[in-house]
Amino acid sequence: MNEFVVRLADERGRVQEQTHMAASADELRTRFTQAGYYVYSVKTSSVLGGSTRKKVKLETFLVFNQQFLTLIKAGLPILGSLELLGRRQKNANFRGQLEDVAARVKTGESISQAFDAQGGFPLVYTTTLLAGERSGNLEEVLQRYLDFQRVSLTFRKKLKASLIYPALLIVMVTALFIFLITFVVPRFAQLYEQLGTQLPALTTFLLDLGARAQHYGIYFALVAALVGYLLWRWTKTESGGMVVDKIRIGMPVFGPVWLKYQVGLFSRTLSTLLTGGLPLVPSLETAARSIDSRQVGSAVFESVATVREGKGLAASLQQTKAFPELAIEMIEVGESTGALPQMLNSVAEFFEEDVQTSLTAAMSLIEPIILIIMGVVVVTILIALYLPIFSLGSSGLGR
């Protein structure tokens, strides 16, 4: 999909310029011509012709869906609702996407296909729309999606809020260390050079470190930035993402928390899709693509093959050895009682609460550890800097 800038006129003769996604300029021209527009020009929006469209913020997307649901509940047609909300949208990027969706719907595409063609919307959303179209109950399916995203958004905000203070402490420790090494230590180096006294090994090491930081610090920062960028690009690949995810899950404190968070997200997504009327196998595939953990997602895809053979979901997930035993047992109970979507919701709620409790406990331990490290670093540097002065004072008193 590429991004194009289209200059066109509607049936009233109003000329406007819009940004839309399409496979080619000809496809876009044909689409708008069939919809009753007069197309002046279709140009790529960048030199490379690639997509520069940014993802829409989740909060903005949820507000749109709430308004969209309200309008179609009030009896407005889907096309009219999309056009109205597109005109009122302040975000230019999102407005262009909605206009493209409306144009596609006008030419006969289904709403799920139109949103899917944009390439920037969550897979769960487009799959949910598809389930609503197939079941003929789009309103109910949209409401379930909104409820699901509200719960997920609230949970994510709580997680981020609990990580702000530790992250701030780490930044402060790093900034303080850089300031002491690059600014304070060189001043003491000048002082001791003038005195010409013999320095302790710890002080010599620190002054040498400060001198190197002043001369080579900028090069070290550039190399570190380059290495960081290359590592970040590598993590976006399939193999890199899998390695990072294995390391993340294997971490002593945060590994189990990350795994529980992913299992909770998977369970809630699967429950939403199943409740919307989607069959189990497509729901599993969509839920696997919607989670961040490559390892858990890969395990779910492995289970799809055994589910197709007729095995139960709990038994299939247990074979992967990637899911916690408690989650398997709860899913098994849901299958045996015929209430799998409801039990999956219970799994999500249980693990989300467990993640919050575990994270709060971990943060209460990590915060004082960071403060202790900060204190040790500062005290060590101060001792190393002032040790020669104390030595000079004591030798003066001895005379």
Disulfide bonds with the S-S distance in Angstrom:
none
